[in-house]
Amino acid sequence: MLLELQINIFMSLLLVVTIVHAYFKLNRSSNIFNLFISTKIIILVMLILEILRVMYNKIDYLDSIVIQKVINIIEFSLAPFPIFLICILFNKWIYKKIDRKIICLLSIPLLVNLIICLLNYRLEYIFKYIFKITIGNTYLIGPMFLISPLVNCFYFLLTLIFLWVNRMEVNKEELTTFKLVVLIPFILGVIQFKYDIYLTIWSSWGISIIIMYTFILNDNSKKDSLTGLENRLEYYIYIDKLKKKNNLKLTAINIDLDGIKYINDNYGHYEGDQSIKIFASLLKDVFGTHIKTIRLRSDEFIILIKDDNEFLIKKFIKDLINKLEEYNKNSGKEYKIKFSYGIAIYNPNRENIEELLNRSDEAMYRNKNSKSYYNDNI
C-alpha cells in the first residue's frame, strides 16, 4: 500500500510547502494568485482523498464503506475544478480580465457534474449512478461513470484550443509551459482511466502545478514590481539572445521621463510613482505584449522592436504622444507627464548591438537637453 501511495504522499508534502511559499512570495491581491492557490489547494485535497480512498478500500467494515462512498463523491465532484481554474487563469494571464458572463457560461458543465455527483449519494438505487460501493466494499462503475471524465475532457480541449487560438499573444516560454501544464495531467489521466491500478491523475496534476509555480516565480523575477514591465534582468537576458541572431532587424527607443524629481519634491514620491505607473500603462497600450518594453531604472525605459520600418516606429511615437497628451488634458493633475526619447535603427554592417544601444541612449539625451521632447526625426 505504501508503494502505491508514496508518490501521492510526497506530492502532498511538496504542495503544502509551495502553498506556504507562494503565500509569502506572490502578490496575494492579484486574481492570478487566487486562481493559482485555489487550484493548488484542490489538487492537494484530491491527493489526500486518493490516499484515504486506497487505505479505506483495504477495510471491510461498514463505516469504511460509508467513508469510501463520501470520498468518491467528493472526488468525482471536484475532479474538473483544476482544469477549469487553469483555463480561467490562462485567460487572466493573457487578457488580464475576463467577462463574468463567460465564467458563468463555462461553469455550466461544472455545475451539471456537481449535481449528478450529489444525486448519486442519495439516489444511487433509483438514479442511474456513477459508481456504487457494495456491502462487501467492492467498487462498481455505473452507467453515468463517464460524466465526470467527459466534463474534464471538455475543459482540457477548451484550454488547448484557447492556447492555440492565442498562441501569438504569448511568448514561446509561456506557450510551452502552459501546454505542459495541460498535457501532463491529460496524458497521465488517460493512462489511469485505461489502467486504473495506476494512480497517475493527481500526482501528475501536482507535477503540473509545480511547473506552473516555477514558471510564475521565474516570470516575477523578470518583472518590475512597480509597473509590471520587464526589468533589467530580462533586458540583459534578451540582449544576449539578440546577439546570437543573424540578419537581425532591430530598433531601440530609449525613453526618459522629464520632471520626475520635480513631481517627487513638490507632490510627494507617491505621485512620482503614480506618474511612472501611468506612463508604463501607456507604453503597454501602444507597444502591446509582443514588443519588449522594459523599465531600466527609476524613470528610464527602453523599447526593443524587431523591425526597422521608420514609418512604423514614428507611428508608435506619435501614438504615445497622443495618448499622453490626452491623459494630461483629462487627469486633473497640477503637473504634466512629459518624456524625452531617442531612436536608433540597427545597422549590422557598421555597428554591434551595444553600439546601437549607446546611440539610442545618446539620442535620447540630446532630445532631453534640447527640450524638444516630441522631435519626429530618427
N, C-alpha and C positions, 0 to 999 in steps of 0.2 A: 504493500500500500504506500509506503514511504517513497519508493522509487517512482510510483505512479504519480505522486503529488509533489515531489521535491522541486520541480521547476516552478509550479504554481506558488509554493511557499516562498521560494527565493524571489520570484517576481513580485509577490505581495509586499515583502520587506523592502524591495527596491522602490516600489511605488510609494510606500509610506515615506521613505527618505526623500524622494524627489518632490512629493507634495509639500513637505515641510520646507524644503529648499526653495521651491517655487514661491511659497508664501512670503518669504523674506527677500527674494531676488527679483521677482517680477512686479510690474505695476498692477496693484490689486484693484485699481479703479477702472481698468480697461475691460471692455467686453471680451477681448481675446483671452485675458486671464480667466475670467469667469467661465467661459466656454471650455477652456483647456482644463482647468481644475475640476469642473463638473465631470468631464469625460474621464479624467484620471480616477476620480472617486468611484464612478460607476464601474470602471474596469476592476478596481481594487475589490469592490463589493462582489462582483461576479467571480473573481478568483477565489475569494473566501467561500462563497456559496458553493463553488465547484468542489473545493476541498471538503466542505461539510457533506455535500451530496455523496461523494465517494465513500466517506467514512460511514455515514448512516446506511449506505447501501449494503454494508457488511453486517448490519444488525437486523434481527428478525422480530424485534419487539414492536408492539402496536404503536407506542409513542414514536418510535423511529419512522414508522410508515407515515404518520401524520406530518412529521417534520420533513421527511423526504418529499411529500406532496407539496408542502408550502414552499420549500426551496426551489422545486422545479417550476412552480407557478411564477415565483419572483424572477427566476432565470429567463423563462420564456417572455415575461412581460418587459424586462429590461434589455433583452438581447439587441434590439435595433437602436437603442439610445446612443451608444458610442458613435456609430457611423452617421447617425442623424446629426449629432452635435459637431462632428468633424466636418460634415457638409456645410453647416452654418458657419463654423469657424473659418473655413476656406473662403466663403462668401465675404465674411467680415474682413479677412486679411486682404482680399483683392479690392473690394469696393468700399471698405471702411464701415458701411452701414447696409442694412437690408430691410426691406419693407416688412412690417409686421404681418401684413396680409399674406405675403409669400410664406412666412414662417408658419402661419396658421394653416395654410393650404398644404404645406409639406408635412405638417403634423398629423394629417388625417389618417394615413396608414398606421402611424404610431398609436393613435387612439383606438383604431379598429383592433389592432393586435392586443392592446391592453384589455379592452372589453372582453374579447374572446377568451383571453387567459383567465380573467376573473370569473367568467361564467363557467369555465372548466372546473374550478374548485368546488362550486356548489352543485352544479348540474351535470356532472360528468356521465351520469347514467341516463339522463334524458337528452342532454345536449351532445352533439357529435364531438366527442372530446379530442383534445390534443394528445394527452397521454393518460395513463391510468397506473396507479400503484395498487397491486393486488394484496390480499391478506397475507400472502407469502412473501411480501416485499419485493415482488417482481415488477419491473418497469415495462409497460406495454405502450407502444406507439399507437395513437388513434388516427382516425380519418382526417382530422384537421391539423395534423402534426406540421404540415408544410407551411402553415400560415406565417409563423414567425421567421423561418428561413427565407420565405418569399419576400417578406417586408424588408428583411436585411438586404437581400439581393437588389431590391428596388433602390434602396438608398446607396448601395455600393455603385450600381450602374449610373445612378443620377450624379453621384460625386465624380466619377470618372468622366462622364460626358461634360460636366461643368468644367473640369480641369482641361479637357481637350478644347472646348469652345473658347476658354480664356487663356490658352497657352501663351498667347502673345502679350498678356497682361502681367506675366511674371517672368523672372529670370530663370536660367537653366537650373540653378541650385534649388530655387524654390520648387519648380515643377518636378524635379527629380525626387526631392524629399516628400512632397505631397503624394506623388504616385506610390512611393514606397510605403507610406503610412496607410494607404488604402489597400494596396495589393497584397501586402504581407498577411494581414488577417483574413482577407478574402480567399487567398490560395490555401492557407493552412486551415481555414474554416471549412473549405470544400473537402479537405483531407479528413477532418474529423467527422463531417457529415457522412462520408462514404465508409470510413473505418472508425466506428465510434469507440473503439478501445483506446484510441489516441486522444489525449486531452491537449489539443493544439489551439483552439479558438482564442481563449482568454489569455494564455501565455503569449500568443502572437500579437494580441492587442497590447499587451504590456510592452513588448518589444517596439511596436509601432509608436506608442505614446512616448517612450523614452527617446526614440529617434527624433520625434517632433520636439520634445523638450530640449534636446541638444541643439537642434536647429534654431529654436527660439532664442536660446542663450547666445549662440553664435551671432545670430542676427542682431540682437540687442547690443552686443559688443561693438558692432559697426554702425550703430545709430547714435546720433546726437540726442542727448536726453531732453534738451530744451525744445528743439524744433522738429525732431523726428526725421530730419535729413540724415544722410550718411555723414560719417565723421572722418577724421584724419586717418584712422586705421584703414578704413575702406578705401580712402584716397590712395594710400601707399600701395595697398594690395592691387588696386585697379591699374595704377600706373605701371606696376611690374608686369601685369598681364598685357598691357598695351605695347610694352617694349618688345614683346615676343612675337607680335603680329607683323605680317608682311602686307605691303600695299595698303597701309592704314590711311583712312581719311579721318581727320580729327580737327575739331575746333575747340579752343579753350576760351572761356569767358570768365575773367576774374571780376568779382563784384565786391565793393566795399561800401557799407552804409555810411552816409555823411551825418555828422552831428549826434552820434550816439552818446558821446561824452556830455554834450550839452543837455540832452534829454535826461541822462542819469543825474547830472548836477542840479538841474532845475525842477525835475518832476519825479525823481527817485529811480532807483535801479529796477523796481518792478515795472515801471513804464518803459524803461530801456529794454528789459527782457521781452515785454509785450510787443514792442516795435520789431524786435528781431523775429519773434514768432509769427507776427502778421506778415512780415516780408517773406519769411520762409514759406508760408502758406501760399503766397502769390507766386513764388518760384515753382511750387508743386503744380499750381493751376496752369502755369504757362508751359513748363517743360515736361510735365507728366511723369510717368513712372519708368519709362524706358531710357531716359537721359540721366546720366549721373549728375546729381545735384547735391553738392557737398558743402557743409559748413566747416571751413578750415580752422577758424578760431573765432573769437568773440563776435565781431561784426563783418567778417570776411567770408566770402563764399566763392566757390569755383564750379562752373558748369562745363562738363566734358561731353561733347556731341560728336558721334561718329559720322560726321558729314562735313563737307567743305563747300556747301552751297551758300554763297553770300546772301542771296535773296532770303533763304530760309532763316539764316542767322539774324538778319536785320528784322525780319518779321517777329522772331522771338523777342528781341529787344523792344520793338515797338509795342507788342502786346503787353510786356511787363510794364513799360512806361504808362500805357493807358490804364491798366489795372491799378497801378499805384496812384496815379492822378485821381482816379475815381474814388479810391479809398480815402485819400487825403481830403477830397472835397466833401465826403459824407461822414467822416469819422467823428466830427465834433471836437477833435483834439486841438489844443492850442499850438501844437507843433506839427510839422510835416515830416514824413519819412522820405528821405532822398537817398540816392545812391550814385556812385561813380562806377564805371565799368571799363574794361579793356578786353579787346578781342584779338586773338591770333589764330590764323589758319595754318595748319601744319604743312610744311614743305619738306618731305623726306629727303629730297635731293641736296638740301643745303643746311639742314639742322636736325638735331635729335629731339626727343620729347622734352628733356629738361630745358633745352634752349627755347622750345615753343612755350613752355610754361613761364619761363622768365620773361619772354617777350610779351605775353599776355599780362603778366603782373606789372611790367613796366608801363604798358599802355594804359592800364587802369590808374596808376599813379600820375601819369601825365594828364589823364582826363580829370582826375581829382584836383590836381594843382591848378588846372586851367579853369576849374569850376564850371566847365561845360559838360554837365552831367549827362546830357542826352545827345551827345555827338553821334551822328549816324555813320561816320567814317570808320572803315575797317583797316 
